[in-house]
Amino acid sequence: MNELHEAVEKQLDKGRPDDGRETIGNKRRGCGHLKPTSAYVRTDVSALSGPGGEIPRFVELDDPVEYREHTGKGAIIPGFNAFPGNSFSLHYAADGRTTTPSGDIHDHIERLSRYGFDAEHYGKITSARSIDILMSVGKTNWETPEDFIDECIDRGLNLKIPTSDRQEPPVVEPLRTRCWVIHPHGAGEGRPGIIGYSYLTRTVFTTGTKATADDPDIPAWAEDYAAAGKMEVVDRGEPIPADDDAPSTTLEDFEVDDADDVEAVDESEPDDEDDRDVATITVADGEAPGDVSGVEIEFGREDIHRDRRRVSFEDAVDGPLPYNALKVVAANRDEIEVGSTPSTDDLIDAIVDDADGFVPAYDRGELVEFTETDGGDE
């Protein structure tokens, strides 16, 4: 461990208890509250005052770089991509482009040169395995790039990433690994673009809904990653609403079954992607477990607040809508990339955020006071 790593750990230790797991803050963000059994890359703002001066909470590209590779379906980047941030940023600066705060691209390179390896051999040297990552955020959660940047400056970056027994989290070298961010309006209205980056401090994995002091209620593979130092297991603090929002509801994890025998009947007319009307899907009984006949899901409901749409799905899944049916409904939308075994939370987020989905039969009446300002996907 070099001097920089020691300084970061010293700051993080201030928030860790002498015994047991750390509890991290859970104030509502654009993507809602922290979810159970989920991995997040994050910037702990308390650790940004490392040796050699304060590191910015977010570095904004004054001339965002347009990203034209999006297919128009699903997330711009599902999960995260490895990204050659050092060479990219140096070429960006060589073109005469600037950042806010100014000069951070060269400051970063200078900071890299201050400290040597943090271990004795290749397999343990963090910088031998770490590279910047590129992620995208949703316009439903953060309507403008400034909304996301302001959140990072206020509380530090915190973005959910996919992990599983087949997908490891990225290797984070504290305050050296950067997360570069694409916003759907980053290069202008309707033009995705890379808007800047934050310096990461670590990857965390939240405990499950049935966690106890002795049992974090997480998958075995997550425990293995934590034991190997690839992420830290933490408890979620009590949900804290934003100033003008009510707390969102979370789901318990559901068992992932095979969805091949579940049918979804599309009763909607074909809709124009550029001007989509509200459509309705009725989930048929088929071989699905539980009684799911007549559960109608409306798409394109931008007029209903995001949190209210999400709770309608959470209540439907707690009721007659099983995981397999939910997965088929998600797969039925062209905008949604289901993948192999997404979590229930991820499926609901996809339907709510990418298709503005809503289950009218499970609209919870006490949520009618939500403001019209929408949240969004992560």
C-alpha positions in Angstrom: 0.0 0.0 0.0 1.5 3.3 -1.0 1.1 6.7 0.6 -2.0 7.7 -1.4 -3.8 4.4 -0.6 -3.0 4.8 3.1 -4.4 8.4 3.1 -7.6 7.2 1.4 -8.0 4.3 3.9 -7.4 6.7 6.8 -10.3 8.9 5.7 -12.6 6.0 5.0 -11.8 4.4 8.4 -13.4 7.5 10.0 -16.8 6.2 8.8 -16.2 2.6 9.6 -17.2 1.1 13.0 -14.6 -0.8 15.1 -16.8 -3.9 14.9 -19.3 -4.9 12.2 -20.1 -3.4 8.8 -20.0 0.2 7.7 -23.3 1.9 7.0 -23.3 4.4 4.1 -25.6 7.3 3.7 -28.8 6.7 1.7 -30.1 10.1 0.7 -32.3 10.0 -2.4 -30.5 10.6 -5.7 -31.8 10.9 -9.2 -31.9 7.1 -9.5 -33.6 6.8 -6.1 -32.3 5.2 -2.9 -29.6 2.4 -2.6 -31.0 -1.0 -3.5 -30.3 -4.2 -1.6 -27.7 -6.7 -2.8 -26.4 -4.3 -5.4 -22.9 -3.1 -6.4 -22.0 0.6 -6.8 -18.9 2.4 -7.8 -18.6 5.5 -5.8 -16.7 8.6 -4.8 -16.4 9.1 -1.1 -16.0 12.9 -0.9 -14.4 12.6 2.5 -11.4 10.9 0.9 -10.8 13.5 -1.8 -8.4 15.5 0.3 -5.5 13.2 -0.3 -1.8 14.0 -0.3 -0.9 16.9 -2.5 -4.2 18.8 -2.3 -7.9 18.5 -2.9 -9.1 16.3 -5.8 -12.3 17.6 -7.7 -15.6 16.0 -7.0 -16.4 16.1 -10.7 -14.4 17.4 -13.7 -16.6 18.7 -16.4 -15.5 18.7 -20.1 -16.2 22.2 -21.3 -16.5 20.8 -24.8 -18.4 17.5 -24.4 -17.4 14.7 -26.8 -20.4 13.5 -28.8 -21.2 9.8 -28.5 -22.9 8.5 -31.7 -22.6 4.8 -31.1 -25.9 4.4 -29.3 -28.4 2.2 -31.2 -31.4 4.1 -29.7 -32.5 1.1 -27.8 -31.9 0.4 -24.1 -29.2 2.1 -22.1 -26.5 4.0 -24.0 -24.0 1.8 -22.3 -25.4 -1.2 -20.4 -23.3 -1.5 -17.3 -19.8 -0.2 -17.8 -17.0 -0.3 -20.4 -13.3 -0.2 -19.9 -12.1 3.2 -21.1 -8.6 4.4 -21.9 -9.0 7.7 -20.0 -5.4 8.8 -19.8 -4.8 8.8 -23.6 -8.3 10.1 -24.3 -7.9 13.0 -22.0 -4.4 13.9 -23.2 -5.7 14.0 -26.8 -8.7 16.1 -25.7 -6.3 18.6 -24.1 -4.0 18.6 -27.1 -6.9 19.8 -29.2 -7.0 22.9 -27.0 -10.1 21.8 -25.1 -10.5 22.7 -21.5 -12.1 21.4 -18.3 -13.8 22.8 -15.2 -11.9 22.9 -12.9 -9.2 23.9 -15.3 -6.0 21.9 -15.8 -7.2 18.7 -14.1 -6.1 16.5 -17.1 -2.5 17.4 -16.6 -2.9 17.6 -12.8 -4.0 14.0 -12.9 -1.0 12.8 -14.9 1.3 14.7 -12.4 -0.5 13.0 -9.5 0.0 9.6 -11.1 3.8 10.2 -11.1 4.1 10.8 -7.4 3.6 7.3 -6.0 5.2 4.0 -6.8 3.6 0.5 -6.9 1.4 -0.6 -4.0 2.7 -4.2 -3.9 5.7 -6.3 -4.6 4.6 -8.4 -7.6 2.5 -7.9 -10.7 -0.6 -9.8 -9.5 -1.0 -7.6 -6.5 -0.2 -4.2 -8.1 -3.5 -2.4 -8.4 -2.4 -0.2 -11.3 -1.6 -3.3 -13.3 -5.2 -4.3 -13.3 -7.1 -0.9 -13.1 -8.4 1.2 -16.0 -10.9 4.0 -16.2 -14.5 3.0 -16.9 -17.2 4.6 -19.1 -20.8 4.6 -18.0 -24.1 6.3 -19.1 -26.8 7.9 -17.0 -30.5 8.3 -17.9 -32.3 11.5 -18.7 -35.3 10.3 -16.7 -33.2 10.4 -13.6 -31.1 13.4 -14.4 -33.0 15.6 -16.9 -29.9 17.6 -17.8 -26.1 17.0 -17.6 -26.0 19.8 -15.0 -28.5 17.8 -12.8 -26.0 14.9 -12.6 -23.0 17.1 -12.2 -24.6 19.0 -9.3 -25.4 15.7 -7.6 -21.8 14.6 -7.9 -20.5 17.9 -6.5 -23.0 17.7 -3.6 -22.6 14.1 -2.6 -20.1 12.4 -4.9 -20.7 10.0 -7.7 -22.5 6.8 -6.9 -23.6 4.6 -9.8 -25.0 1.0 -9.8 -23.0 -1.5 -11.8 -23.9 -5.1 -12.9 -22.0 -7.8 -11.0 -22.4 -11.6 -10.8 -20.5 -14.8 -10.5 -19.6 -14.3 -14.2 -19.0 -10.5 -14.1 -16.5 -9.1 -11.7 -16.6 -5.4 -10.6 -13.9 -3.1 -12.1 -10.6 -2.8 -10.3 -10.6 0.6 -8.6 -7.3 2.3 -7.7 -8.5 4.9 -5.2 -8.4 8.5 -6.6 -6.7 7.3 -9.8 -9.4 5.3 -11.5 -12.0 7.6 -13.1 -15.6 7.0 -14.1 -16.3 8.9 -17.3 -20.0 9.7 -17.8 -22.3 10.0 -20.9 -25.5 11.9 -20.7 -28.2 11.6 -23.4 -28.1 15.4 -23.8 -24.4 15.7 -23.2 -23.5 17.1 -26.6 -26.8 19.0 -27.1 -30.5 18.3 -27.1 -31.0 14.6 -28.0 -27.2 14.2 -28.7 -25.4 11.8 -26.2 -22.0 13.0 -25.1 -19.2 12.4 -22.6 -19.6 15.2 -20.1 -16.7 14.6 -17.7 -15.5 12.3 -15.0 -15.2 11.6 -11.3 -12.4 10.0 -9.3 -13.5 6.7 -7.7 -12.6 5.6 -4.2 -14.0 2.1 -4.1 -16.8 -0.4 -5.1 -19.3 -1.3 -2.5 -22.0 -4.1 -2.3 -25.1 -3.5 -0.2 -26.5 -6.1 2.1 -29.8 -8.0 1.5 -33.1 -7.2 3.0 -32.8 -10.0 5.6 -29.3 -9.1 6.7 -28.2 -9.5 10.4 -25.1 -8.6 12.2 -23.6 -12.0 11.5 -25.1 -12.6 8.0 -25.0 -9.9 5.3 -27.6 -11.9 3.2 -25.6 -11.6 0.0 -24.7 -14.2 -2.7 -21.7 -16.4 -2.2 -19.9 -14.9 -5.2 -20.3 -11.4 -3.6 -18.7 -12.7 -0.4 -15.9 -14.1 -2.5 -15.3 -10.8 -4.2 -15.3 -9.0 -0.9 -12.9 -11.5 0.6 -10.6 -10.9 -2.3 -10.7 -7.1 -1.7 -12.6 -6.4 -5.0 -15.4 -4.6 -3.2 -16.7 -3.8 0.3 -19.9 -5.1 1.9 -21.9 -2.3 3.5 -25.2 -1.7 5.1 -27.7 0.9 3.6 -28.6 3.7 5.9 -32.2 4.7 6.5 -33.7 6.2 3.3 -33.5 10.0 3.4 -35.8 11.8 1.0 -34.6 14.7 -1.1 -36.1 18.1 0.0 -39.2 17.8 -2.1 -39.6 14.0 -2.6 -41.2 11.2 -0.6 -39.2 8.1 0.1 -39.2 5.4 -2.6 -40.1 1.8 -1.9 -37.7 -1.1 -2.3 -38.3 -4.8 -3.2 -37.1 -7.9 -1.6 -35.1 -10.1 -3.9 -37.0 -12.7 -5.9 -35.8 -16.1 -7.1 -34.7 -16.1 -10.7 -36.5 -18.9 -12.6 -36.6 -19.9 -16.2 -38.9 -17.6 -18.2 -39.2 -19.7 -21.3 -42.7 -20.9 -20.4 -44.2 -17.5 -19.8 -46.3 -15.8 -22.5 -47.0 -12.2 -23.0 -49.9 -11.1 -25.2 -49.3 -7.8 -26.9 -52.7 -6.1 -27.4 -51.4 -2.8 -28.4 -51.3 -1.3 -31.9 -47.9 -0.8 -33.4 -46.5 2.5 -32.1 -44.2 5.0 -33.6 -40.9 5.2 -31.5 -40.7 8.9 -32.1 -44.3 9.6 -30.9 -45.4 6.6 -28.9 -49.0 6.6 -27.6 -49.9 4.7 -24.4 -49.9 1.0 -25.2 -51.2 -1.9 -23.1 -49.9 -5.5 -22.6 -52.0 -8.1 -20.9 -50.0 -10.9 -19.3 -51.6 -14.3 -20.1 -51.8 -17.2 -17.8 -49.8 -19.7 -19.8 -47.5 -21.7 -17.7 -46.5 -18.8 -15.4 -46.8 -19.4 -11.7 -49.6 -17.5 -10.0 -52.7 -15.9 -11.5 -51.4 -13.2 -13.9 -54.4 -13.0 -16.2 -55.6 -9.4 -16.7 -52.6 -7.6 -15.3 -52.3 -4.7 -17.7 -49.2 -2.6 -18.1 -49.4 0.8 -19.8 -46.3 2.1 -21.6 -45.4 5.7 -22.4 -46.9 7.2 -19.2 -44.6 10.2 -18.9 -47.5 12.0 -17.2 -47.1 9.9 -14.1 -44.2 10.5 -11.7 -41.4 7.9 -12.0 -41.6 6.9 -8.3 -45.3 6.3 -8.6 -44.8 4.1 -11.7 -42.2 2.1 -9.9 -44.2 1.4 -6.8 -47.1 0.2 -9.0 -44.7 -2.5 -10.3 -43.4 -3.3 -6.9 -46.9 -3.9 -5.6 -47.8 -5.9 -8.7 -44.8 -8.2 -8.2 -45.7 -8.6 -4.5 -49.2 -9.5 -5.8 -50.0 -11.6 -9.0 -47.1 -10.7 -11.3 -44.2 -13.2 -10.9 -40.6 -12.6 -11.9 -40.9 -14.7 -15.1 -43.9 -12.7 -16.4 -42.1 -9.4 -15.5 -39.1 -10.6 -17.5 -41.2 -11.4 -20.5 -42.9 -8.0 -20.3 -39.5 -6.3 -20.3 -38.3 -8.3 -23.2 -41.4 -7.4 -25.2 -40.2 -3.8 -25.4 -37.7 -3.0 -28.1 -36.1 -0.3 -25.8 -35.2 -2.8 -23.1 -32.2 -5.2 -23.1 -33.1 -8.0 -20.7 -29.9 -10.0 -20.7 -29.7 -13.4 -19.0 -30.6 -13.1 -15.4 -31.4 -9.5 -14.4 -32.7 -8.8 -10.9 -36.3 -7.9 -10.3 -35.2 -4.4 -9.4 -33.4 -4.1 -12.7 -36.4 -5.3 -14.7 -38.7 -2.9 -13.0 -36.2 0.0 -13.5 -36.0 -0.9 -17.2 -39.7 -0.9 -17.8 -40.3 2.2 -15.7 -37.4 4.2 -17.1 -37.0 3.0 -20.7 -40.7 2.6 -21.5 -42.4 4.8 -18.9 -44.3 1.7 -17.8 -47.2 1.8 -15.2 -49.6 -0.8 -13.7 -52.9 1.1 -13.2 -54.4 -1.7 -11.1 -51.6 -1.3 -8.5 -51.4 2.4 -8.4 -51.0 3.3 -4.7 -53.3 6.2 -3.8 -51.1 7.9 -1.2 -48.5 8.6 -3.9 -50.7 11.0 -5.9 -48.9 14.1 -4.4 -45.7 13.5 -6.3 -44.3 16.5 -8.1 -44.2 16.5 -11.9 -40.4 16.4 -12.0 -39.4 12.9 -13.0 -36.7 10.7 -11.6 -34.8 8.4 -13.8 -32.7 5.3 -14.5 -29.3 4.6 -13.3 
